[in-house]
Amino acid sequence: MSARISCDVAIVGGGLAGGLIALALRRRRPDLDVRVIEGSARLGGNHLWSFFATDIDPAHRWLVAPLIGHGWARYDVAFPEHVRTLKARYYSIESSHFDRVLRRELPRDALLFGRKVVTATPTSVQLAGGDLVEARGVIDCRGAGDLSALELGWQKFLGRELALSEPHGISRPMVMDATVPQIDGYRFVYTLPFTPTRLFVEDTYYSDTPEIDTAALGERIDLHAARQDWHVEQVLREEAGALPVVMGGNFDAYWRSGGEGVAKAGVRAGLFHPLTSYSLPDAVRTAALVAEAGSIEGAALHTLLHGHARRTWRARGFYRMLSRMLFKAAEPEARYKVLERFYRLDAELIARFYAGQSSAWDRVRVLSGKPPVPIGRAVQALRGRT
């Protein structure tokens, strides 16, 4: 028999964006009846999210503080002709901990697991089986809309959490090790030391295609571990993904593809860094924005979030241009030179870049000097020609 469920706010999708909105509303608006509709049996999926302290506004740190599982005061990068340690606080959130925190914070009846969504409107969510969730406002956080509306490259990866039989001896993250062979675009290995005998290792590619050969990437991780003399006892967890890197596109068409008139957040709203694909800083900003909203009615939420996403899109043209230069001006095997040059710049400039807050002078510095790509192709890329 079909049921009708009434609430104030219905959040479709219990991933990073949806979970953070639910947590923010619980903390700031505990009077609201919030429901999170999730197709799987857990919140957050199978993910690891990392960010720099400077990515998050100090006024919003209350939201991420209980979710952090690991933190470091410095990180390393390595390229064929440049190695550097940067002083910057860097944190990671594991989805398993994310799930535990949200289950602890949210009322049990707020979480609707294993529910397939048929349709979502500004004020209702139709579920498979006939159940209907009626809300004052709906926010759709189910992931990407129609990516064909955007011009994309891809950041694809395979990550493994490894248990070692002996200590690895690493004290801080290696955010980019591009001394590895350059295959399928710009390739680097990303390493996070969780404990003396537990590591997260990710093989990452800035590639023209989203296809992932997990077997090949797994073999490369094994080879990298052997070269580091890490004695792997067990693979504790594995995740793979292909994240969009945006060079251009039609924002309005992309927004409409995710549901006309429906409020959206996360990747579905186009809220992620165009070049790094980072989505956590945007998810935190969006959650805080919703928690502070004057109205949670469907139309008001749509106006609020559409306006926020559109302003963010317009402000990030610089990063889309850099994405275009990386993919269109540099040969795949030479893309690392763009990042190698970037990491010679001022540490505070680098921090603002990751936060999506590059100043006008930062932009001049990034583009000044001899480009690490053929000048003719750089000019074509800047003009939008391929």
N, C-alpha and C positions, 0 to 999 in steps of 0.2 A: 504493500500500500504506500502510495506517495505521501511525502511529508512536506510541510511548509516550515521553513526555519526563518525567523525574523531576527535582525540584528541592526546595529548602527552602521558598522563598516564591514564589508566583506572583502577580504584580500585573496585574490586568485593566484595561487602559487606560493609555496612555503620555502622558496630559495632565499638567497641573500637579501634581495631587495624587499620581498614580502615579509620575511622574518624580521628584518630591522624595523619596518613600518609597524608591525604588530608590537614589537618590544617598545618602540618609542611611544606608541599610543598607550600601552599599559603603564608606562612610567609617568607620562605626562597627562593622560586623560583616562584614569582608571574607571571613570564613570561610564565610559562607552562600552557597549557590547560588541566585541570584535570577533570575527570568525576568519580563520585561515583555512583555505580549501587547498589541500595538497594531494596529488595523485599517487604519491608513494607512501611508504610507511614511516618516513622520517623527514625532518626539516633540514634544509641545507644540502641535501644530496651527498655526494662523495667528492668533497673539494677541500682545497687549502687556499686561503686568501691571505695575501701579505700586503703590507702598506708601510709607508714612512710616517713618522709622527707628524711631520709637516703637511701631510695630505689632509689631515683632519683639523677643522677649526677647533680651537681650544674650548669653545662654547658647546661643542658636540661630543667631547671625549667621554662624557658620562655614558653615552650609548654604546661605545665599543669597548670600554674598559673591562666589563665583566666577561667579554668574549675572548680576550687575548689569552693565548696559551704559551707563546714564546716571544722573547724580545732580545734585541742585541743593540749595542751602542755604536757599532761600526760595521761596515760591509766592504767587500772587495770586488773589483772587476779586473779582468785580465784579457788582453788582446795581444796579437803577435808582437807589436812594438810599444805596448804601453800597459803597465800594471799599476794599480792604484788602490789605496785604502781610503775610504771616505768616512768621516765622522758624521753619523746620522742615525737616529733611533729608528729601528726597523722591527716590525711586529708581524706575527702570523696568527691566524685563527683557523683551527681545524673544525670541519663541519660536524664532527661527532660531538665536540664541546658546544658548538653553536646549538645543536639539537637539544643537548641536556639543559642548557641555560634557558632556552625558550620554553621547554616543557615545565621547568621549575617556575618560571615567571608567569606563564599564561594559565588561565583556568582550563581545566580539562575539556570542558565543552566548547572552548574556543578553537580547538584543533579538529578539523574534519579530514582524516587520513583516508587514502585509498579511494578518493572520489574523482571521477572523470567529469570534466566540464564539457557540456555540449555547447552552450552559448553564454555570453556575458553581455549585459546591458549596463547602462549607468547606475541602475538600481536593483538589478537581479542577476542571479547566476542559476542557470538550468543545469542540473546534474543528470548524468546517465542513470537510468532507473526511475526517473520521474520526480525526484525530490527537487524542490525549488528553494533557493536562499533569497529572501527579500531583504534589501538593505536600504538605508538612507543613501549610502554611497558605496560604489564598487571601485576597487583599484586592481587592475590586471597586471600581474608580475610574472607571467608564465614564460618569459624568455623571448627570443627574437621574433620580430614580425617578418615581413617579406623582405629578406635581405637583397633581393634583386633590385630594389629601389635605390640601393647604395652601390658605389664603386668600391670594391674591396680587394685587399690582400688578406693574408691569413697569418695568425700566430698560432701554430699548432704544436702540441707537446704530448709527451708521455712522461708521467712522474711516478716514482716509486719510493715508498717509505721502506728503508732497509734497517734490519736489525743486524748488527755486526758482532762477531765473536771476540773482537779486540777493539780498544778505543781508537777512534779515527784521528784524534789530535787536532781537530779543527775547532776554532773558538768563535768564528763569526761567519755570516753568510757569504758565499760567493754568488753574487747576483748575476754576473755574466762572466763565464769563462769561454771566450771566443778563440782560444788557442787550439781548439779541437778542429778537425778537418771540416771545411765549409761544404756542406751537402744540402741540396734542395733549398737554396736561399741562404739567408743569414742564420747560422746555427750557433748556439751556445749551450752550455750546461750550467744549470742553476742548482746550488747546493745549500741546504739549511741544516745546521747541526742542532738537533733537538736535545739530545743527551750525549754523553761520551761514547755511547755505542748505538745511537739511533740517528739516522740521517734521512732527509728527504732529498732525492736527486731527480732532476727533471731535464730531459733532452728537448730543447725548444728550437723552432724554426720559424723565421719570417719567410713564408713561402707563397708562391703564386696560386697554389691550390690547397683546398682544405683536407684532402685525403691523407689518412695516417696509416702507415704500415707499422702497426704496433709490434710485430715480431722483429722487424729491422731496428726499430728504436730501442726495443728491449735489449737486443744484442749489443747496441752501442752503449747503453747504460752499463751492461755487464763488463764491456771492454774498458770503459772509463773507470769503473770501480776497481778492476784488476790493475790498471795502471797506477791508481792511487794507493795500491796495496791494502784495499779494504777487504776484509774477510767477511763476506756476506753469509749470514746464518739463515736469514729468512726474509722474504718480501712480505711486509706487514699489510701494505695497501698499495693499490695502483689506480691511477686515474689518467685519462686521456681526453683531449679536447681540441677544438679548432675555434679560435676566437677571431672575430672580425677586426681588421685594421682598415680604417675608413679613409679613402682618398677623395671622396666626393659623393654626390647623390642628391636625391630629392627628399628633404626632411619631411615635408607635408605628406608625400605619398607613403613614406615609411610609417609615419604615425597613423595614418588612416588604415593601413594594412593590419595594424594590431587591434582594430576595433573602432569604428566611427563613433565619436562622442563618448567613449569610455576612458576614464582616467587610467593612466599607465605609469609604471615605474620600472627602473632597472633597464636591462638591455631592450626590453619591449618598447621603452620610451626613447631609445637611442642614447641613454645616459651612461656612457663609458668613454674613457680617454681614446681619441681616434687612433693614436699611434701605439700606445702601450696595451690597450684593451683593458686597462684597470677599470673595475666597476665599483669596488668597495667605497672609495671616497664619495662618488656620486650617490651611492645607495645610502650612505650616512646623511649626506646633505638632504636628500629627498625625504628620508624618514623624519628628520627634524622639522622640515618644512610642513609635512602633513600633521605632525603632532602640534604644531603651532597654528594650524589653519583656523580661520574664523568660522568656517562652515564645512561640514563633512557631507553635505548633500551631493548627489552624483554630478550635477551640472557644475557646481562650484569646484569640486575636486578636479573635474576635467579642465576647467579654465585655469586653475592653479598649476596643475602639473604639465599641461600642454604649454603654457606660457613659460614655465621654468625650463622645460626641455628645449623649447625653440630658442630661448635666449642663450642657453648653453651651447646649442649647435652653432649659432651665429658667432659666438665668442671664440669658437675653436677652429676657425678657418686656418689659422697658422699651423695647427697640428695636422690637419688634413693635407695641407700643402707639403709638410715634411714627409708624411706618409707617401705622397705621390713621388717625391724626390727619391725616397728610399727604394720604392718598387719600380719606378719608371726610368730613373736616371742612372742607377747603379746596376751593374751586372750582378746576378744573384750571388756569385762566389766572392764578389768584392763589396757586398753590402756592409760587411763588418767594419770597413774603413770609415763609414759614416758615423757609427757608434764609437769607434776608437777616437775619432776627432772630438766628438761630443764630450766624451769623458775626460778630455784635457781641459775643459772649461771650469769656471768657478763652481765650487761645491754648492753655494746657495742658489746659483742659477739652475743647477741640475735639480735641486730640491723643488724649486718653483715649477720647473718643467713637469715633473712627475705629478705635482699637485694641480696641473692645468692652470697655473696662475703666472705664466711668463709675462714679464714686463716688456714694454716697448724696447728698452735697451737690451733685455735678454734676447729678443728676437733679432735685433741687429747683430749681436755677438754670435748667435747661432749661424747666421747666414753670411757673416763677414769672412774675409780671407779667401784663400784658394780652396774651392770645393773639392772634396775627396771623390768626386765623380766627374766624368767628362763634361766640360762646360756646355757644349752644344746640347747634350741630353738634359742637363740641369735646366737650361733655359726653356726647352720644350716642355719639361715636366711642370715648370712654374706657370707656363701658359696653358696647361691642361691638355697638351697634345701627347699622343703616345706614338 
